[in-house]
Amino acid sequence: MAENYTDPSGNTAQFRAFMDSPDSAATAAETPSRLPLFAGIGVAAVVVVALIAWLTLG
């Protein structure tokens, strides 16, 4: 190993270039939407509340 080894993670310019690369933007665009998950949780909550109300009032 060379005596003047430079840690690449310590270089701010290289890190910024990595973060601004098109590959990182493509990875972020591939993240699936959470909207169906939240909609499903909302529907399940409404069903549970309606079931409790029906059992209590019925």
PyMOL Python script that loads the backbone (N, CA, C, O; Angstrom):
from pymol import cmd

cmd.read_pdbstr("""\
ATOM      1  N   MET A   1       0.843  -1.175   0.000  1.00  0.00           N
ATOM      2  CA  MET A   1       0.000   0.000   0.000  1.00  0.00           C
ATOM      3  C   MET A   1       0.891   1.242   0.000  1.00  0.00           C
ATOM      4  O   MET A   1       1.934   1.274   0.653  1.00  0.00           O
ATOM      5  N   ALA A   2       0.468   2.245  -0.731  1.00  0.00           N
ATOM      6  CA  ALA A   2       1.230   3.488  -0.811  1.00  0.00           C
ATOM      7  C   ALA A   2       1.160   4.228   0.522  1.00  0.00           C
ATOM      8  O   ALA A   2       0.181   4.124   1.259  1.00  0.00           O
ATOM      9  N   GLU A   3       2.202   4.960   0.805  1.00  0.00           N
ATOM     10  CA  GLU A   3       2.241   5.701   2.070  1.00  0.00           C
ATOM     11  C   GLU A   3       1.294   6.891   2.067  1.00  0.00           C
ATOM     12  O   GLU A   3       0.792   7.280   3.122  1.00  0.00           O
ATOM     13  N   ASN A   4       1.045   7.466   0.919  1.00  0.00           N
ATOM     14  CA  ASN A   4       0.171   8.631   0.852  1.00  0.00           C
ATOM     15  C   ASN A   4      -1.227   8.215   0.385  1.00  0.00           C
ATOM     16  O   ASN A   4      -1.761   8.784  -0.567  1.00  0.00           O
ATOM     17  N   TYR A   5      -1.803   7.245   1.043  1.00  0.00           N
ATOM     18  CA  TYR A   5      -3.152   6.762   0.716  1.00  0.00           C
ATOM     19  C   TYR A   5      -4.172   7.833   1.079  1.00  0.00           C
ATOM     20  O   TYR A   5      -4.130   8.385   2.178  1.00  0.00           O
ATOM     21  N   THR A   6      -5.081   8.127   0.166  1.00  0.00           N
ATOM     22  CA  THR A   6      -6.128   9.110   0.397  1.00  0.00           C
ATOM     23  C   THR A   6      -7.467   8.385   0.445  1.00  0.00           C
ATOM     24  O   THR A   6      -7.811   7.639  -0.472  1.00  0.00           O
ATOM     25  N   ASP A   7      -8.214   8.607   1.508  1.00  0.00           N
ATOM     26  CA  ASP A   7      -9.528   7.975   1.660  1.00  0.00           C
ATOM     27  C   ASP A   7     -10.514   8.674   0.724  1.00  0.00           C
ATOM     28  O   ASP A   7     -10.738   9.876   0.866  1.00  0.00           O
ATOM     29  N   PRO A   8     -11.112   7.947  -0.235  1.00  0.00           N
ATOM     30  CA  PRO A   8     -12.026   8.607  -1.181  1.00  0.00           C
ATOM     31  C   PRO A   8     -13.284   9.144  -0.512  1.00  0.00           C
ATOM     32  O   PRO A   8     -13.893  10.082  -1.027  1.00  0.00           O
ATOM     33  N   SER A   9     -13.690   8.580   0.620  1.00  0.00           N
ATOM     34  CA  SER A   9     -14.889   9.089   1.286  1.00  0.00           C
ATOM     35  C   SER A   9     -14.628  10.429   1.954  1.00  0.00           C
ATOM     36  O   SER A   9     -15.573  11.131   2.313  1.00  0.00           O
ATOM     37  N   GLY A  10     -13.384  10.791   2.123  1.00  0.00           N
ATOM     38  CA  GLY A  10     -13.049  12.060   2.748  1.00  0.00           C
ATOM     39  C   GLY A  10     -13.007  13.216   1.778  1.00  0.00           C
ATOM     40  O   GLY A  10     -12.791  14.353   2.197  1.00  0.00           O
ATOM     41  N   ASN A  11     -13.206  12.969   0.499  1.00  0.00           N
ATOM     42  CA  ASN A  11     -13.139  14.007  -0.517  1.00  0.00           C
ATOM     43  C   ASN A  11     -14.551  14.501  -0.811  1.00  0.00           C
ATOM     44  O   ASN A  11     -15.352  13.763  -1.386  1.00  0.00           O
ATOM     45  N   THR A  12     -14.863  15.710  -0.436  1.00  0.00           N
ATOM     46  CA  THR A  12     -16.206  16.254  -0.593  1.00  0.00           C
ATOM     47  C   THR A  12     -16.595  16.392  -2.065  1.00  0.00           C
ATOM     48  O   THR A  12     -17.750  16.165  -2.426  1.00  0.00           O
ATOM     49  N   ALA A  13     -15.656  16.755  -2.896  1.00  0.00           N
ATOM     50  CA  ALA A  13     -15.964  16.929  -4.319  1.00  0.00           C
ATOM     51  C   ALA A  13     -16.353  15.601  -4.952  1.00  0.00           C
ATOM     52  O   ALA A  13     -17.285  15.555  -5.755  1.00  0.00           O
ATOM     53  N   GLN A  14     -15.656  14.517  -4.608  1.00  0.00           N
ATOM     54  CA  GLN A  14     -16.010  13.219  -5.161  1.00  0.00           C
ATOM     55  C   GLN A  14     -17.381  12.774  -4.657  1.00  0.00           C
ATOM     56  O   GLN A  14     -18.155  12.186  -5.412  1.00  0.00           O
ATOM     57  N   PHE A  15     -17.687  13.046  -3.398  1.00  0.00           N
ATOM     58  CA  PHE A  15     -18.984  12.668  -2.848  1.00  0.00           C
ATOM     59  C   PHE A  15     -20.106  13.429  -3.543  1.00  0.00           C
ATOM     60  O   PHE A  15     -21.134  12.842  -3.882  1.00  0.00           O
ATOM     61  N   ARG A  16     -19.922  14.718  -3.757  1.00  0.00           N
ATOM     62  CA  ARG A  16     -20.949  15.507  -4.451  1.00  0.00           C
ATOM     63  C   ARG A  16     -21.123  15.025  -5.884  1.00  0.00           C
ATOM     64  O   ARG A  16     -22.246  14.979  -6.387  1.00  0.00           O
ATOM     65  N   ALA A  17     -20.033  14.666  -6.547  1.00  0.00           N
ATOM     66  CA  ALA A  17     -20.136  14.157  -7.912  1.00  0.00           C
ATOM     67  C   ALA A  17     -20.899  12.837  -7.927  1.00  0.00           C
ATOM     68  O   ALA A  17     -21.673  12.578  -8.849  1.00  0.00           O
ATOM     69  N   PHE A  18     -20.686  12.002  -6.913  1.00  0.00           N
ATOM     70  CA  PHE A  18     -21.414  10.739  -6.806  1.00  0.00           C
ATOM     71  C   PHE A  18     -22.899  10.992  -6.592  1.00  0.00           C
ATOM     72  O   PHE A  18     -23.732  10.326  -7.207  1.00  0.00           O
ATOM     73  N   MET A  19     -23.243  11.939  -5.732  1.00  0.00           N
ATOM     74  CA  MET A  19     -24.647  12.218  -5.438  1.00  0.00           C
ATOM     75  C   MET A  19     -25.358  12.863  -6.622  1.00  0.00           C
ATOM     76  O   MET A  19     -26.563  12.676  -6.789  1.00  0.00           O
ATOM     77  N   ASP A  20     -24.641  13.610  -7.440  1.00  0.00           N
ATOM     78  CA  ASP A  20     -25.243  14.279  -8.589  1.00  0.00           C
ATOM     79  C   ASP A  20     -25.227  13.414  -9.843  1.00  0.00           C
ATOM     80  O   ASP A  20     -25.670  13.862 -10.900  1.00  0.00           O
ATOM     81  N   SER A  21     -24.730  12.193  -9.748  1.00  0.00           N
ATOM     82  CA  SER A  21     -24.647  11.337 -10.935  1.00  0.00           C
ATOM     83  C   SER A  21     -26.043  10.910 -11.370  1.00  0.00           C
ATOM     84  O   SER A  21     -26.947  10.831 -10.538  1.00  0.00           O
ATOM     85  N   PRO A  22     -26.235  10.636 -12.651  1.00  0.00           N
ATOM     86  CA  PRO A  22     -27.556  10.225 -13.142  1.00  0.00           C
ATOM     87  C   PRO A  22     -28.009   8.886 -12.559  1.00  0.00           C
ATOM     88  O   PRO A  22     -29.211   8.630 -12.492  1.00  0.00           O
ATOM     89  N   ASP A  23     -27.086   8.032 -12.139  1.00  0.00           N
ATOM     90  CA  ASP A  23     -27.463   6.743 -11.573  1.00  0.00           C
ATOM     91  C   ASP A  23     -28.239   6.903 -10.275  1.00  0.00           C
ATOM     92  O   ASP A  23     -29.185   6.153 -10.032  1.00  0.00           O
ATOM     93  N   SER A  24     -27.864   7.861  -9.438  1.00  0.00           N
ATOM     94  CA  SER A  24     -28.578   8.057  -8.177  1.00  0.00           C
ATOM     95  C   SER A  24     -29.985   8.606  -8.428  1.00  0.00           C
ATOM     96  O   SER A  24     -30.911   8.282  -7.685  1.00  0.00           O
ATOM     97  N   ALA A  25     -30.154   9.421  -9.449  1.00  0.00           N
ATOM     98  CA  ALA A  25     -31.479   9.945  -9.778  1.00  0.00           C
ATOM     99  C   ALA A  25     -32.371   8.840 -10.330  1.00  0.00           C
ATOM    100  O   ALA A  25     -33.570   8.820 -10.054  1.00  0.00           O
ATOM    101  N   ALA A  26     -31.802   7.922 -11.104  1.00  0.00           N
ATOM    102  CA  ALA A  26     -32.587   6.816 -11.651  1.00  0.00           C
ATOM    103  C   ALA A  26     -33.027   5.879 -10.545  1.00  0.00           C
ATOM    104  O   ALA A  26     -34.134   5.343 -10.595  1.00  0.00           O
ATOM    105  N   THR A  27     -32.186   5.671  -9.553  1.00  0.00           N
ATOM    106  CA  THR A  27     -32.545   4.801  -8.436  1.00  0.00           C
ATOM    107  C   THR A  27     -33.686   5.412  -7.637  1.00  0.00           C
ATOM    108  O   THR A  27     -34.592   4.697  -7.210  1.00  0.00           O
ATOM    109  N   ALA A  28     -33.656   6.709  -7.431  1.00  0.00           N
ATOM    110  CA  ALA A  28     -34.719   7.366  -6.682  1.00  0.00           C
ATOM    111  C   ALA A  28     -36.035   7.330  -7.449  1.00  0.00           C
ATOM    112  O   ALA A  28     -37.100   7.261  -6.835  1.00  0.00           O
ATOM    113  N   ALA A  29     -35.982   7.377  -8.767  1.00  0.00           N
ATOM    114  CA  ALA A  29     -37.202   7.358  -9.569  1.00  0.00           C
ATOM    115  C   ALA A  29     -37.854   5.981  -9.568  1.00  0.00           C
ATOM    116  O   ALA A  29     -39.051   5.873  -9.833  1.00  0.00           O
ATOM    117  N   GLU A  30     -37.102   4.935  -9.278  1.00  0.00           N
ATOM    118  CA  GLU A  30     -37.642   3.578  -9.291  1.00  0.00           C
ATOM    119  C   GLU A  30     -38.334   3.209  -7.990  1.00  0.00           C
ATOM    120  O   GLU A  30     -38.888   2.114  -7.890  1.00  0.00           O
ATOM    121  N   THR A  31     -38.322   4.076  -6.997  1.00  0.00           N
ATOM    122  CA  THR A  31     -38.960   3.783  -5.731  1.00  0.00           C
ATOM    123  C   THR A  31     -40.476   3.720  -5.930  1.00  0.00           C
ATOM    124  O   THR A  31     -41.063   4.659  -6.467  1.00  0.00           O
ATOM    125  N   PRO A  32     -41.115   2.632  -5.507  1.00  0.00           N
ATOM    126  CA  PRO A  32     -42.560   2.512  -5.723  1.00  0.00           C
ATOM    127  C   PRO A  32     -43.345   3.501  -4.863  1.00  0.00           C
ATOM    128  O   PRO A  32     -42.884   3.935  -3.807  1.00  0.00           O
ATOM    129  N   SER A  33     -44.523   3.840  -5.333  1.00  0.00           N
ATOM    130  CA  SER A  33     -45.381   4.777  -4.624  1.00  0.00           C
ATOM    131  C   SER A  33     -45.995   4.102  -3.400  1.00  0.00           C
ATOM    132  O   SER A  33     -46.300   2.910  -3.431  1.00  0.00           O
ATOM    133  N   ARG A  34     -46.172   4.857  -2.338  1.00  0.00           N
ATOM    134  CA  ARG A  34     -46.791   4.333  -1.120  1.00  0.00           C
ATOM    135  C   ARG A  34     -48.281   4.637  -1.060  1.00  0.00           C
ATOM    136  O   ARG A  34     -48.943   4.292  -0.081  1.00  0.00           O
ATOM    137  N   LEU A  35     -48.811   5.272  -2.087  1.00  0.00           N
ATOM    138  CA  LEU A  35     -50.221   5.641  -2.097  1.00  0.00           C
ATOM    139  C   LEU A  35     -51.143   4.433  -1.945  1.00  0.00           C
ATOM    140  O   LEU A  35     -52.086   4.512  -1.157  1.00  0.00           O
ATOM    141  N   PRO A  36     -50.931   3.325  -2.648  1.00  0.00           N
ATOM    142  CA  PRO A  36     -51.815   2.167  -2.438  1.00  0.00           C
ATOM    143  C   PRO A  36     -51.768   1.619  -1.008  1.00  0.00           C
ATOM    144  O   PRO A  36     -52.779   1.156  -0.480  1.00  0.00           O
ATOM    145  N   LEU A  37     -50.604   1.674  -0.397  1.00  0.00           N
ATOM    146  CA  LEU A  37     -50.485   1.218   0.987  1.00  0.00           C
ATOM    147  C   LEU A  37     -51.329   2.090   1.915  1.00  0.00           C
ATOM    148  O   LEU A  37     -52.072   1.569   2.747  1.00  0.00           O
ATOM    149  N   PHE A  38     -51.221   3.405   1.777  1.00  0.00           N
ATOM    150  CA  PHE A  38     -51.998   4.309   2.628  1.00  0.00           C
ATOM    151  C   PHE A  38     -53.493   4.186   2.347  1.00  0.00           C
ATOM    152  O   PHE A  38     -54.301   4.261   3.273  1.00  0.00           O
ATOM    153  N   ALA A  39     -53.866   4.002   1.097  1.00  0.00           N
ATOM    154  CA  ALA A  39     -55.278   3.838   0.763  1.00  0.00           C
ATOM    155  C   ALA A  39     -55.824   2.551   1.372  1.00  0.00           C
ATOM    156  O   ALA A  39     -56.947   2.533   1.877  1.00  0.00           O
ATOM    157  N   GLY A  40     -55.049   1.484   1.330  1.00  0.00           N
ATOM    158  CA  GLY A  40     -55.474   0.222   1.932  1.00  0.00           C
ATOM    159  C   GLY A  40     -55.625   0.315   3.433  1.00  0.00           C
ATOM    160  O   GLY A  40     -56.569  -0.239   3.995  1.00  0.00           O
ATOM    161  N   ILE A  41     -54.724   0.997   4.084  1.00  0.00           N
ATOM    162  CA  ILE A  41     -54.817   1.188   5.534  1.00  0.00           C
ATOM    163  C   ILE A  41     -56.047   2.022   5.872  1.00  0.00           C
ATOM    164  O   ILE A  41     -56.742   1.732   6.845  1.00  0.00           O
ATOM    165  N   GLY A  42     -56.320   3.053   5.077  1.00  0.00           N
ATOM    166  CA  GLY A  42     -57.496   3.889   5.317  1.00  0.00           C
ATOM    167  C   GLY A  42     -58.790   3.108   5.148  1.00  0.00           C
ATOM    168  O   GLY A  42     -59.706   3.247   5.958  1.00  0.00           O
ATOM    169  N   VAL A  43     -58.874   2.291   4.111  1.00  0.00           N
ATOM    170  CA  VAL A  43     -60.073   1.482   3.892  1.00  0.00           C
ATOM    171  C   VAL A  43     -60.246   0.476   5.023  1.00  0.00           C
ATOM    172  O   VAL A  43     -61.363   0.271   5.501  1.00  0.00           O
ATOM    173  N   ALA A  44     -59.164  -0.151   5.455  1.00  0.00           N
ATOM    174  CA  ALA A  44     -59.243  -1.113   6.553  1.00  0.00           C
ATOM    175  C   ALA A  44     -59.703  -0.436   7.847  1.00  0.00           C
ATOM    176  O   ALA A  44     -60.488  -1.007   8.603  1.00  0.00           O
ATOM    177  N   ALA A  45     -59.211   0.781   8.097  1.00  0.00           N
ATOM    178  CA  ALA A  45     -59.620   1.505   9.299  1.00  0.00           C
ATOM    179  C   ALA A  45     -61.117   1.830   9.253  1.00  0.00           C
ATOM    180  O   ALA A  45     -61.803   1.697  10.267  1.00  0.00           O
ATOM    181  N   VAL A  46     -61.626   2.248   8.106  1.00  0.00           N
ATOM    182  CA  VAL A  46     -63.050   2.554   7.961  1.00  0.00           C
ATOM    183  C   VAL A  46     -63.889   1.298   8.174  1.00  0.00           C
ATOM    184  O   VAL A  46     -64.938   1.354   8.816  1.00  0.00           O
ATOM    185  N   VAL A  47     -63.436   0.176   7.645  1.00  0.00           N
ATOM    186  CA  VAL A  47     -64.168  -1.077   7.820  1.00  0.00           C
ATOM    187  C   VAL A  47     -64.194  -1.497   9.276  1.00  0.00           C
ATOM    188  O   VAL A  47     -65.229  -1.946   9.768  1.00  0.00           O
ATOM    189  N   VAL A  48     -63.081  -1.360   9.973  1.00  0.00           N
ATOM    190  CA  VAL A  48     -63.032  -1.730  11.395  1.00  0.00           C
ATOM    191  C   VAL A  48     -63.945  -0.822  12.213  1.00  0.00           C
ATOM    192  O   VAL A  48     -64.670  -1.311  13.080  1.00  0.00           O
ATOM    193  N   VAL A  49     -63.928   0.475  11.963  1.00  0.00           N
ATOM    194  CA  VAL A  49     -64.791   1.403  12.695  1.00  0.00           C
ATOM    195  C   VAL A  49     -66.262   1.105  12.406  1.00  0.00           C
ATOM    196  O   VAL A  49     -67.090   1.142  13.315  1.00  0.00           O
ATOM    197  N   ALA A  50     -66.591   0.809  11.149  1.00  0.00           N
ATOM    198  CA  ALA A  50     -67.983   0.479  10.804  1.00  0.00           C
ATOM    199  C   ALA A  50     -68.409  -0.814  11.472  1.00  0.00           C
ATOM    200  O   ALA A  50     -69.549  -0.917  11.926  1.00  0.00           O
ATOM    201  N   LEU A  51     -67.540  -1.797  11.545  1.00  0.00           N
ATOM    202  CA  LEU A  51     -67.854  -3.063  12.193  1.00  0.00           C
ATOM    203  C   LEU A  51     -68.086  -2.871  13.688  1.00  0.00           C
ATOM    204  O   LEU A  51     -69.026  -3.435  14.249  1.00  0.00           O
ATOM    205  N   ILE A  52     -67.241  -2.085  14.328  1.00  0.00           N
ATOM    206  CA  ILE A  52     -67.413  -1.818  15.760  1.00  0.00           C
ATOM    207  C   ILE A  52     -68.726  -1.058  16.007  1.00  0.00           C
ATOM    208  O   ILE A  52     -69.448  -1.365  16.956  1.00  0.00           O
ATOM    209  N   ALA A  53     -69.030  -0.085  15.170  1.00  0.00           N
ATOM    210  CA  ALA A  53     -70.271   0.673  15.317  1.00  0.00           C
ATOM    211  C   ALA A  53     -71.488  -0.244  15.109  1.00  0.00           C
ATOM    212  O   ALA A  53     -72.471  -0.141  15.842  1.00  0.00           O
ATOM    213  N   TRP A  54     -71.425  -1.120  14.133  1.00  0.00           N
ATOM    214  CA  TRP A  54     -72.536  -2.032  13.859  1.00  0.00           C
ATOM    215  C   TRP A  54     -72.752  -3.009  15.020  1.00  0.00           C
ATOM    216  O   TRP A  54     -73.889  -3.306  15.386  1.00  0.00           O
ATOM    217  N   LEU A  55     -71.649  -3.503  15.595  1.00  0.00           N
ATOM    218  CA  LEU A  55     -71.772  -4.433  16.731  1.00  0.00           C
ATOM    219  C   LEU A  55     -72.271  -3.719  17.986  1.00  0.00           C
ATOM    220  O   LEU A  55     -73.016  -4.302  18.774  1.00  0.00           O
ATOM    221  N   THR A  56     -71.866  -2.466  18.175  1.00  0.00           N
ATOM    222  CA  THR A  56     -72.267  -1.714  19.356  1.00  0.00           C
ATOM    223  C   THR A  56     -73.724  -1.261  19.247  1.00  0.00           C
ATOM    224  O   THR A  56     -74.456  -1.358  20.232  1.00  0.00           O
ATOM    225  N   LEU A  57     -74.161  -0.780  18.114  1.00  0.00           N
ATOM    226  CA  LEU A  57     -75.508  -0.238  17.960  1.00  0.00           C
ATOM    227  C   LEU A  57     -76.527  -1.317  17.574  1.00  0.00           C
ATOM    228  O   LEU A  57     -77.732  -1.115  17.731  1.00  0.00           O
ATOM    229  N   GLY A  58     -76.062  -2.429  17.086  1.00  0.00           N
ATOM    230  CA  GLY A  58     -76.970  -3.430  16.553  1.00  0.00           C
ATOM    231  C   GLY A  58     -77.485  -4.413  17.513  1.00  0.00           C
ATOM    232  O   GLY A  58     -78.259  -5.294  17.138  1.00  0.00           O
TER     233      GLY A  58
END
""", "prot")
cmd.dss("prot")
cmd.show_as("cartoon", "prot")
cmd.util.cbc("prot")
cmd.orient("prot")
